[in-house]
C-alpha cells in the first residue's frame, strides 16, 4: 500500500497534492523520473473509491510513463496526474482551469495531456492557464485527441506479435477480444475490422459496444465483462483500466497473444512470469501503447502528422526487438522491455541530468500566451 513512507523510499522525484475547495478540485501529480527530460503523462479523471487508491494508481502510472518514453526513444521523463472526481458528473471549466494553474506552478517539470476520463475539450480549459499541456486542439498548434494514434501503435505492435508467434504477415481471419470500448478501444475495434479480424468486445457501457456492432454487422460480437477473458481467440486486447491480468483472470485466458492499449496491465510482475510459463506472448503495455505519447510529444517541437506516422511505425520494430530478445534469452517479455528502458535511461541520463523546468518555454508552432 502506498503511503508517505513508501513514497520517500521509492523512486519518485516528486509527488504533489493539489486541492481547490472553490472548484472542487482534488488532484495528485506524480513525477517519477526526469533524467531524459520533462515528465509527460496524461491526466486521468476517475471516481476512485478512496484517495489511497488514487495515490497507488498515479504512482504506478507515472513509473510506466518513464519506461514508455524511454522505450519509445523520446527525450522525456515520466509523470502522471489524477483528478479524484466522476468524469460523467463533475467536470467544469473552473475545475480544469484550477488544475491548469497548479500545473503551471511546477514550471514545466510536468506536462499534462488526455487520459481516461478527460478529452481535448478539457485540455482547452487547462491550456487557458498553462502552456505545459499537449493534446490540445489543432487551432492552438496541437494534434487533438491522441487516442487514434495509440490505436495505430497497438496495431503496429500486434503485427509484430502475430509475425513472431504465428509466422503471419496479415491479421485477416484472426479472432480478437477487446476489453473496453472507450476512446482507444473503439478505434482499435475499427482498425481490427478494417483488417479483416473477427472482434469480440465488452465494456461497462454496453451502448458503446452496440454502436460498434451496428457499424460493423457480422464482424463485431458483444460479450459481457466477465466473459471476455474466456472467449476462444487468437488475441486478448486489454483496453480499459490496469491490473486486469492477475491470478484470477490469467487461468481463464484462451489466447496465444496479449496485446492491448491499457496501462499497467499486469497486476504484479509475477503475472508476467505466469503468462510466459503458459506460453502466452505478452506485448509489454508501455511499449505497444506508446503511440499516443509519441504523437503528442511532437507538439513540443511543432506538430507534423507525417512525422507522427513515421514514429508510430517504430512500435513494430520496438516490439519485434523485445520479442526476439525474449526468445533468445528465455525471459518474459516484460523483463526484456524493462531492460531496454533502463539501459537507455542509464546511458542518456549521464548526458542530460534531471530536468529543472522553465517558467516560460516556447513550443514551436504553438500559440503561446505572454
Helices and strands as residue ranges (DSSP letters): H 4-9, E 14-20, E 25-33, E 39-40, E 43-46, H 51-71, E 77-84, H 93-104, E 110-111, H 120-129, G 138-140, H 147-166, E 175-179, H 183-194, E 198-202, H 206-215, E 220-222, G 227-230, E 235-238, G 250-252, E 257-258, H 269-277, E 281-282, H 285-288, H 291-297, G 298-301, H 305-329, H 333-352
